[in-house]
Structure formats: C-alpha cells, structure tokens
Amino acid sequence: MAISTALLYEGLVTPVGWWSLALIPASCLFFYICFTINHNQLHLGMFRATPLNIAANILLSLCTGVPVTMIYLPHVQNHHPNPCNGKDWAGAHLVDGHQGLWRALIYIAKAQIAPMKMRPRSLFAGLNTYRKSSLCLEALALGIYIAYALYAHPVSFLLHNLLPWFLSMNALILMNFALHDGCDYDSKLDHSLTFTTKIGNYFLLNNGYHLAHHEQPKMHWSKLPHYHNETVKPRARTEFEKVSILKHLRLMYFFIPKVAKNEVVAKKT
C-alpha cells in the first residue's frame, strides 16, 4: 500500500515521457496487489479499531481508483454464496458459448455491467453503519483527489493513474473468473481452482488457494496453505489443483487446442 501510494504520487507529478514506460507497469502491478489486499480487507479487517479500518479503506480506494466498499455487496454477499453459478451476478453464464481470448474479453466487459443491473439501486444496501460511513469517506477522498489531479496534472493523471487503475481492475476481474472458470459451479467442493505457485501466491496473498478461501473466507491469508494441505486437498478433485497461474491463463484464454477430426465426427454423430 505504501509503494502504491508512492507510485500514485510520482505518477501524478511526473511529466509523460520515458519514465512512463516504467511507471505504468509498476503501477499496474502494485495497484492490482492493492485490489487483492482489499479483497482480504472486505472479509477480515486489518485492525480491531473501526477508524483504522476506515483509514485503510480510504487509502486502498486511492490506490485502486474505486471506493472499495462498493465491492462488498457483489463479492461477499453475492459471489461467495454462489461462486460463479447462475445466481452469481458475474457468473460464468455471462460467457456461455465463448472460448479463448474472446471469452475472457467478453467476460471482463459483462462482469462490470451485469452487477450494476442486478444489485439494489441503493449503494448502501447490505452495508452496516461502519461500511456506510467508510463508503462515504472513500468516495469523498477519491473525488477530491481526482478533481485536484485533473486540475493540476491532467495528462499525467490520465496516463499514470487512470490507465493503471483501469488495467489493474480488469486484471482482477479476469483473475477472479479464472479461479472458477471450468469448475463445477453448483458443487459445494469443486467450484474453485487451487494454484500452489509460491511466486504467484506471494503477489496474490495466497489467493491462489481459492477453494480454501471460499471455505474459510475470514481465515487470515497466511494460514490458507496449511488449511489447504490439511483439510481441502484430501477431499478436492486433483485436476482442480494446479501449479502455475500464468500457464493456466495462457491455456484457457490464449491457446485453444485443435480438435481432432475423429472427435468432430463423433460429436456430429
């Protein structure tokens, strides 16, 4: 969060130029990590004190470009009870019949529009007093920052802040989908994939242990690997446990194996 804040500031005050080639990808990475931090924060606050959690939410909102409490209803209250199934506002049904990169791109677009249509009109629906207060302060802080940035450094803001916000948010949407895509969405056990890569989980705060997270959403992320090995792995299907997240993304959305001729004939028959 500290690195993201520094990148946010440096991106704002740095004129567009050669440094942009380093600032933009670095900002995308760390803003994405802040989305992951917020994911954990939604389930289990970092602090016992409410004011400190609100302060963390405000900082995360600045680092992601979104009032982060807005994600609580669609993610915690809708997605978690219905992981990617027909009741999930952003479930796999949004891209039925599509494959490969086209499937990923269509999902990214629809997964942002569908929840806005399905959720209650009130932004405060489903929120307790703490979250309502936090949402108001997040929106206020983010609005003030955006207004100042557009007035003082509009070009730098658009390229160094807004673009990484947009790209990291879309990466988050795709990653959340990839953690369920191809699973048994109506199963109580086999609705999520598990990725055991150490490097990937370092940046994802162990979110690759996704089935373990869905079973214990309030468990601290550092404990998920142990819970997976002791409780989830003996029960889950082995084909839903993978090592590399990047390899899975490549195979799912950037490479479609050719169907053998005899398979086509068999399907037609």
C-alpha positions as YAML, in Angstrom:
chain: A
units: angstrom
residues:
- id: 1
  name: MET
  ca: [0.00, 0.00, 0.00]
- id: 2
  name: ALA
  ca: [2.90, 2.35, 0.77]
- id: 3
  name: ILE
  ca: [4.56, 1.57, -2.57]
- id: 4
  name: SER
  ca: [1.25, 2.09, -4.40]
- id: 5
  name: THR
  ca: [0.77, 5.45, -2.69]
- id: 6
  name: ALA
  ca: [4.27, 6.49, -3.73]
- id: 7
  name: LEU
  ca: [3.62, 5.38, -7.32]
- id: 8
  name: LEU
  ca: [0.32, 7.26, -7.31]
- id: 9
  name: TYR
  ca: [2.08, 10.46, -6.27]
- id: 10
  name: GLU
  ca: [5.07, 10.00, -8.57]
- id: 11
  name: GLY
  ca: [2.78, 9.24, -11.48]
- id: 12
  name: LEU
  ca: [0.83, 12.40, -10.85]
- id: 13
  name: VAL
  ca: [3.80, 14.80, -10.62]
- id: 14
  name: THR
  ca: [5.99, 13.14, -13.28]
- id: 15
  name: PRO
  ca: [5.51, 14.51, -16.84]
- id: 16
  name: VAL
  ca: [4.67, 11.97, -19.51]
- id: 17
  name: GLY
  ca: [7.86, 10.68, -21.10]
- id: 18
  name: TRP
  ca: [10.34, 7.82, -20.99]
- id: 19
  name: TRP
  ca: [9.67, 7.30, -17.27]
- id: 20
  name: SER
  ca: [6.11, 6.37, -18.22]
- id: 21
  name: LEU
  ca: [7.41, 3.07, -19.59]
- id: 22
  name: ALA
  ca: [8.41, 2.11, -16.05]
- id: 23
  name: LEU
  ca: [5.71, 3.90, -14.08]
- id: 24
  name: ILE
  ca: [2.72, 2.37, -15.86]
- id: 25
  name: PRO
  ca: [3.59, -1.36, -15.48]
- id: 26
  name: ALA
  ca: [4.85, -0.83, -11.92]
- id: 27
  name: SER
  ca: [1.65, 0.97, -11.01]
- id: 28
  name: CYS
  ca: [-0.47, -1.75, -12.63]
- id: 29
  name: LEU
  ca: [1.26, -4.43, -10.55]
- id: 30
  name: PHE
  ca: [1.03, -2.67, -7.21]
- id: 31
  name: PHE
  ca: [-2.48, -1.32, -7.78]
- id: 32
  name: TYR
  ca: [-3.52, -4.90, -8.56]
- id: 33
  name: ILE
  ca: [-1.91, -6.07, -5.31]
- id: 34
  name: CYS
  ca: [-3.94, -3.40, -3.50]
- id: 35
  name: PHE
  ca: [-7.10, -4.88, -5.03]
- id: 36
  name: THR
  ca: [-6.04, -8.21, -3.54]
- id: 37
  name: ILE
  ca: [-5.34, -6.58, -0.18]
- id: 38
  name: ASN
  ca: [-8.79, -5.02, -0.31]
- id: 39
  name: HIS
  ca: [-10.30, -8.43, -1.07]
- id: 40
  name: ASN
  ca: [-8.89, -9.69, 2.22]
- id: 41
  name: GLN
  ca: [-9.87, -6.46, 3.99]
- id: 42
  name: LEU
  ca: [-13.50, -6.95, 2.92]
- id: 43
  name: HIS
  ca: [-13.58, -10.36, 4.59]
- id: 44
  name: LEU
  ca: [-11.43, -9.64, 7.62]
- id: 45
  name: GLY
  ca: [-10.40, -6.13, 8.61]
- id: 46
  name: MET
  ca: [-6.74, -5.50, 9.28]
- id: 47
  name: PHE
  ca: [-7.44, -3.73, 12.56]
- id: 48
  name: ARG
  ca: [-9.70, -4.18, 15.56]
- id: 49
  name: ALA
  ca: [-10.37, -0.43, 15.66]
- id: 50
  name: THR
  ca: [-13.03, 0.74, 13.19]
- id: 51
  name: PRO
  ca: [-11.40, 4.14, 12.47]
- id: 52
  name: LEU
  ca: [-8.17, 2.40, 11.44]
- id: 53
  name: ASN
  ca: [-10.04, 0.09, 9.07]
- id: 54
  name: ILE
  ca: [-11.80, 3.10, 7.54]
- id: 55
  name: ALA
  ca: [-8.42, 4.80, 7.08]
- id: 56
  name: ALA
  ca: [-7.11, 1.66, 5.37]
- id: 57
  name: ASN
  ca: [-10.19, 1.60, 3.12]
- id: 58
  name: ILE
  ca: [-9.63, 5.23, 2.11]
- id: 59
  name: LEU
  ca: [-6.01, 4.54, 1.23]
- id: 60
  name: LEU
  ca: [-6.98, 1.41, -0.73]
- id: 61
  name: SER
  ca: [-9.60, 3.45, -2.60]
- id: 62
  name: LEU
  ca: [-6.93, 5.93, -3.68]
- id: 63
  name: CYS
  ca: [-4.62, 3.10, -4.75]
- id: 64
  name: THR
  ca: [-7.30, 1.32, -6.80]
- id: 65
  name: GLY
  ca: [-9.43, 4.19, -8.10]
- id: 66
  name: VAL
  ca: [-12.60, 2.63, -6.67]
- id: 67
  name: PRO
  ca: [-14.47, 3.28, -3.40]
- id: 68
  name: VAL
  ca: [-13.56, -0.19, -2.22]
- id: 69
  name: THR
  ca: [-16.59, -0.79, 0.00]
- id: 70
  name: MET
  ca: [-18.71, -0.82, -3.19]
- id: 71
  name: ILE
  ca: [-17.21, -4.25, -3.87]
- id: 72
  name: TYR
  ca: [-18.57, -5.69, -0.60]
- id: 73
  name: LEU
  ca: [-22.13, -6.46, -1.76]
- id: 74
  name: PRO
  ca: [-21.37, -8.10, -5.14]
- id: 75
  name: HIS
  ca: [-18.38, -10.02, -3.82]
- id: 76
  name: VAL
  ca: [-19.03, -11.01, -0.21]
- id: 77
  name: GLN
  ca: [-22.82, -11.23, -0.24]
- id: 78
  name: ASN
  ca: [-23.43, -12.40, -3.81]
- id: 79
  name: HIS
  ca: [-20.35, -14.14, -5.20]
- id: 80
  name: HIS
  ca: [-19.29, -16.12, -2.14]
- id: 81
  name: PRO
  ca: [-22.61, -17.93, -1.59]
- id: 82
  name: ASN
  ca: [-22.88, -18.51, -5.37]
- id: 83
  name: PRO
  ca: [-19.34, -18.92, -6.75]
- id: 84
  name: CYS
  ca: [-19.69, -18.32, -10.49]
- id: 85
  name: ASN
  ca: [-23.01, -20.19, -10.78]
- id: 86
  name: GLY
  ca: [-26.29, -18.92, -12.20]
- id: 87
  name: LYS
  ca: [-27.08, -16.84, -9.10]
- id: 88
  name: ASP
  ca: [-23.73, -15.05, -9.22]
- id: 89
  name: TRP
  ca: [-24.29, -11.65, -10.85]
- id: 90
  name: ALA
  ca: [-20.93, -12.09, -12.57]
- id: 91
  name: GLY
  ca: [-21.11, -15.85, -13.08]
- id: 92
  name: ALA
  ca: [-19.85, -17.96, -15.96]
- id: 93
  name: HIS
  ca: [-23.27, -17.84, -17.61]
- id: 94
  name: LEU
  ca: [-22.30, -14.40, -18.93]
- id: 95
  name: VAL
  ca: [-19.98, -16.02, -21.47]
- id: 96
  name: ASP
  ca: [-21.72, -19.28, -22.36]
- id: 97
  name: GLY
  ca: [-20.67, -20.42, -25.83]
- id: 98
  name: HIS
  ca: [-17.47, -18.36, -26.00]
- id: 99
  name: GLN
  ca: [-13.90, -19.67, -25.87]
- id: 100
  name: GLY
  ca: [-10.35, -18.43, -25.63]
- id: 101
  name: LEU
  ca: [-9.40, -14.76, -25.60]
- id: 102
  name: TRP
  ca: [-12.86, -13.73, -26.80]
- id: 103
  name: ARG
  ca: [-14.33, -15.46, -23.72]
- id: 104
  name: ALA
  ca: [-12.00, -13.50, -21.43]
- id: 105
  name: LEU
  ca: [-12.64, -10.12, -23.07]
- id: 106
  name: ILE
  ca: [-16.42, -10.55, -23.15]
- id: 107
  name: TYR
  ca: [-16.43, -11.62, -19.52]
- id: 108
  name: ILE
  ca: [-14.37, -8.60, -18.42]
- id: 109
  name: ALA
  ca: [-16.91, -6.29, -20.08]
- id: 110
  name: LYS
  ca: [-20.09, -8.07, -18.96]
- id: 111
  name: ALA
  ca: [-18.88, -8.69, -15.41]
- id: 112
  name: GLN
  ca: [-18.73, -4.94, -14.86]
- id: 113
  name: ILE
  ca: [-22.15, -4.21, -16.37]
- id: 114
  name: ALA
  ca: [-24.25, -7.11, -15.06]
- id: 115
  name: PRO
  ca: [-23.76, -6.46, -11.31]
- id: 116
  name: MET
  ca: [-24.76, -2.82, -11.79]
- id: 117
  name: LYS
  ca: [-28.04, -4.01, -13.31]
- id: 118
  name: MET
  ca: [-28.68, -6.71, -10.72]
- id: 119
  name: ARG
  ca: [-27.65, -5.02, -7.48]
- id: 120
  name: PRO
  ca: [-30.11, -2.88, -5.46]
- id: 121
  name: ARG
  ca: [-30.35, 0.74, -6.54]
- id: 122
  name: SER
  ca: [-29.09, 2.00, -3.19]
- id: 123
  name: LEU
  ca: [-25.30, 1.93, -2.83]
- id: 124
  name: PHE
  ca: [-25.81, 1.39, 0.91]
- id: 125
  name: ALA
  ca: [-27.84, -1.81, 0.52]
- id: 126
  name: GLY
  ca: [-26.46, -4.63, 2.64]
- id: 127
  name: LEU
  ca: [-23.98, -2.39, 4.49]
- id: 128
  name: ASN
  ca: [-23.76, -1.87, 8.23]
- id: 129
  name: THR
  ca: [-23.07, 1.51, 9.82]
- id: 130
  name: TYR
  ca: [-19.30, 1.07, 9.66]
- id: 131
  name: ARG
  ca: [-19.32, 0.26, 5.97]
- id: 132
  name: LYS
  ca: [-21.76, 3.06, 5.14]
- id: 133
  name: SER
  ca: [-19.50, 5.60, 6.85]
- id: 134
  name: SER
  ca: [-16.45, 4.14, 5.18]
- id: 135
  name: LEU
  ca: [-18.05, 4.25, 1.71]
- id: 136
  name: CYS
  ca: [-18.93, 7.94, 2.11]
- id: 137
  name: LEU
  ca: [-15.41, 8.88, 3.19]
- id: 138
  name: GLU
  ca: [-13.82, 6.74, 0.46]
- id: 139
  name: ALA
  ca: [-15.92, 8.41, -2.25]
- id: 140
  name: LEU
  ca: [-15.18, 11.86, -0.81]
- id: 141
  name: ALA
  ca: [-11.42, 11.30, -0.64]
- id: 142
  name: LEU
  ca: [-11.28, 9.77, -4.12]
- id: 143
  name: GLY
  ca: [-13.42, 12.55, -5.59]
- id: 144
  name: ILE
  ca: [-11.19, 15.25, -4.09]
- id: 145
  name: TYR
  ca: [-8.06, 13.54, -5.39]
- id: 146
  name: ILE
  ca: [-9.45, 13.11, -8.92]
- id: 147
  name: ALA
  ca: [-10.68, 16.71, -9.05]
- id: 148
  name: TYR
  ca: [-7.29, 18.03, -7.95]
- id: 149
  name: ALA
  ca: [-5.40, 15.71, -10.32]
- id: 150
  name: LEU
  ca: [-7.48, 16.73, -13.33]
- id: 151
  name: TYR
  ca: [-6.96, 20.40, -12.47]
- id: 152
  name: ALA
  ca: [-3.22, 20.30, -11.68]
- id: 153
  name: HIS
  ca: [-1.78, 17.45, -13.79]
- id: 154
  name: PRO
  ca: [-4.47, 16.17, -16.20]
- id: 155
  name: VAL
  ca: [-2.23, 14.38, -18.72]
- id: 156
  name: SER
  ca: [-0.04, 12.69, -16.12]
- id: 157
  name: PHE
  ca: [-3.13, 11.67, -14.17]
- id: 158
  name: LEU
  ca: [-4.84, 10.11, -17.17]
- id: 159
  name: LEU
  ca: [-1.78, 8.12, -18.25]
- id: 160
  name: HIS
  ca: [-0.04, 7.33, -14.94]
- id: 161
  name: ASN
  ca: [-3.03, 6.94, -12.60]
- id: 162
  name: LEU
  ca: [-6.25, 6.34, -14.52]
- id: 163
  name: LEU
  ca: [-4.80, 3.86, -17.03]
- id: 164
  name: PRO
  ca: [-3.18, 1.63, -14.36]
- id: 165
  name: TRP
  ca: [-6.39, 1.83, -12.30]
- id: 166
  name: PHE
  ca: [-8.35, 0.61, -15.32]
- id: 167
  name: LEU
  ca: [-5.91, -2.15, -16.28]
- id: 168
  name: SER
  ca: [-5.47, -3.48, -12.75]
- id: 169
  name: MET
  ca: [-9.23, -3.59, -12.19]
- id: 170
  name: ASN
  ca: [-9.74, -5.56, -15.39]
- id: 171
  name: ALA
  ca: [-6.92, -7.91, -14.43]
- id: 172
  name: LEU
  ca: [-8.66, -8.50, -11.09]
- id: 173
  name: ILE
  ca: [-11.96, -9.32, -12.81]
- id: 174
  name: LEU
  ca: [-10.28, -11.79, -15.16]
- id: 175
  name: MET
  ca: [-8.31, -13.42, -12.34]
- id: 176
  name: ASN
  ca: [-11.41, -13.88, -10.19]
- id: 177
  name: PHE
  ca: [-13.14, -15.53, -13.15]
- id: 178
  name: ALA
  ca: [-10.14, -17.74, -13.94]
- id: 179
  name: LEU
  ca: [-10.16, -19.07, -10.38]
- id: 180
  name: HIS
  ca: [-13.58, -20.62, -11.09]
- id: 181
  name: ASP
  ca: [-13.82, -20.98, -14.87]
- id: 182
  name: GLY
  ca: [-14.28, -24.60, -15.94]
- id: 183
  name: CYS
  ca: [-15.15, -25.89, -12.46]
- id: 184
  name: ASP
  ca: [-18.38, -27.43, -11.18]
- id: 185
  name: TYR
  ca: [-20.14, -24.20, -10.21]
- id: 186
  name: ASP
  ca: [-23.00, -25.91, -8.36]
- id: 187
  name: SER
  ca: [-20.75, -28.17, -6.31]
- id: 188
  name: LYS
  ca: [-20.08, -27.31, -2.68]
- id: 189
  name: LEU
  ca: [-16.49, -28.52, -3.04]
- id: 190
  name: ASP
  ca: [-15.37, -28.33, -6.67]
- id: 191
  name: HIS
  ca: [-16.38, -24.76, -7.60]
- id: 192
  name: SER
  ca: [-12.87, -23.28, -7.39]
- id: 193
  name: LEU
  ca: [-9.35, -23.94, -8.61]
- id: 194
  name: THR
  ca: [-6.27, -24.05, -6.40]
- id: 195
  name: PHE
  ca: [-2.89, -22.72, -7.52]
- id: 196
  name: THR
  ca: [0.13, -23.67, -5.43]
- id: 197
  name: THR
  ca: [2.76, -21.48, -7.11]
- id: 198
  name: LYS
  ca: [4.88, -19.77, -4.46]
- id: 199
  name: ILE
  ca: [5.73, -16.71, -6.56]
- id: 200
  name: GLY
  ca: [2.15, -16.16, -7.72]
- id: 201
  name: ASN
  ca: [0.73, -16.60, -4.25]
- id: 202
  name: TYR
  ca: [3.31, -14.18, -2.87]
- id: 203
  name: PHE
  ca: [1.80, -11.42, -5.00]
- id: 204
  name: LEU
  ca: [-1.78, -12.72, -4.63]
- id: 205
  name: LEU
  ca: [-1.51, -13.03, -0.82]
- id: 206
  name: ASN
  ca: [-2.26, -16.77, -1.15]
- id: 207
  name: ASN
  ca: [-5.47, -16.10, -3.07]
- id: 208
  name: GLY
  ca: [-4.41, -18.97, -5.31]
- id: 209
  name: TYR
  ca: [-5.61, -21.25, -2.51]
- id: 210
  name: HIS
  ca: [-9.06, -20.22, -3.59]
- id: 211
  name: LEU
  ca: [-11.12, -23.20, -2.52]
- id: 212
  name: ALA
  ca: [-9.62, -22.91, 0.96]
- id: 213
  name: HIS
  ca: [-10.50, -19.21, 0.95]
- id: 214
  name: HIS
  ca: [-14.11, -19.92, -0.04]
- id: 215
  name: GLU
  ca: [-14.45, -22.46, 2.75]
- id: 216
  name: GLN
  ca: [-12.88, -20.11, 5.31]
- id: 217
  name: PRO
  ca: [-13.26, -16.55, 3.97]
- id: 218
  name: LYS
  ca: [-12.38, -14.95, 7.32]
- id: 219
  name: MET
  ca: [-9.22, -17.01, 7.77]
- id: 220
  name: HIS
  ca: [-6.04, -14.92, 7.60]
- id: 221
  name: TRP
  ca: [-4.40, -15.37, 4.22]
- id: 222
  name: SER
  ca: [-1.11, -16.60, 5.73]
- id: 223
  name: LYS
  ca: [-2.91, -19.70, 7.08]
- id: 224
  name: LEU
  ca: [-4.55, -20.77, 3.81]
- id: 225
  name: PRO
  ca: [-1.72, -23.06, 2.54]
- id: 226
  name: HIS
  ca: [-1.77, -25.08, 5.77]
- id: 227
  name: TYR
  ca: [-5.57, -25.29, 5.72]
- id: 228
  name: HIS
  ca: [-5.47, -26.42, 2.10]
- id: 229
  name: ASN
  ca: [-2.94, -29.18, 2.74]
- id: 230
  name: GLU
  ca: [-4.64, -30.44, 5.89]
- id: 231
  name: THR
  ca: [-8.34, -30.06, 5.03]
- id: 232
  name: VAL
  ca: [-9.03, -29.26, 1.37]
- id: 233
  name: LYS
  ca: [-6.52, -31.36, -0.57]
- id: 234
  name: PRO
  ca: [-7.67, -34.75, 0.78]
- id: 235
  name: ARG
  ca: [-11.25, -34.02, -0.39]
- id: 236
  name: ALA
  ca: [-10.91, -31.94, -3.56]
- id: 237
  name: ARG
  ca: [-10.53, -33.24, -7.10]
- id: 238
  name: THR
  ca: [-6.88, -33.42, -8.11]
- id: 239
  name: GLU
  ca: [-7.48, -31.94, -11.59]
- id: 240
  name: PHE
  ca: [-8.61, -28.69, -9.96]
- id: 241
  name: GLU
  ca: [-5.24, -28.20, -8.27]
- id: 242
  name: LYS
  ca: [-2.62, -26.60, -10.49]
- id: 243
  name: VAL
  ca: [0.79, -25.04, -10.07]
- id: 244
  name: SER
  ca: [1.21, -22.08, -12.42]
- id: 245
  name: ILE
  ca: [-1.41, -19.35, -12.66]
- id: 246
  name: LEU
  ca: [0.19, -17.84, -15.77]
- id: 247
  name: LYS
  ca: [0.30, -21.19, -17.56]
- id: 248
  name: HIS
  ca: [-3.37, -21.76, -16.78]
- id: 249
  name: LEU
  ca: [-4.32, -18.32, -18.11]
- id: 250
  name: ARG
  ca: [-2.34, -18.98, -21.29]
- id: 251
  name: LEU
  ca: [-4.00, -22.34, -21.90]
- id: 252
  name: MET
  ca: [-7.50, -21.13, -21.04]
- id: 253
  name: TYR
  ca: [-7.63, -17.84, -22.90]
- id: 254
  name: PHE
  ca: [-4.68, -17.60, -25.30]
- id: 255
  name: PHE
  ca: [-4.39, -21.12, -26.67]
- id: 256
  name: ILE
  ca: [-7.21, -23.37, -27.89]
- id: 257
  name: PRO
  ca: [-6.08, -26.88, -28.87]
- id: 258
  name: LYS
  ca: [-7.19, -28.06, -32.28]
- id: 259
  name: VAL
  ca: [-9.98, -30.63, -32.19]
- id: 260
  name: ALA
  ca: [-9.03, -33.89, -33.87]
- id: 261
  name: LYS
  ca: [-11.02, -34.80, -36.94]
- id: 262
  name: ASN
  ca: [-12.41, -38.02, -35.42]
- id: 263
  name: GLU
  ca: [-13.62, -36.01, -32.39]
- id: 264
  name: VAL
  ca: [-15.58, -33.69, -34.68]
- id: 265
  name: VAL
  ca: [-17.16, -36.63, -36.46]
- id: 266
  name: ALA
  ca: [-18.01, -38.23, -33.11]
- id: 267
  name: LYS
  ca: [-19.69, -35.06, -31.90]
- id: 268
  name: LYS
  ca: [-21.73, -34.75, -35.09]
- id: 269
  name: THR
  ca: [-22.82, -38.41, -34.77]
...
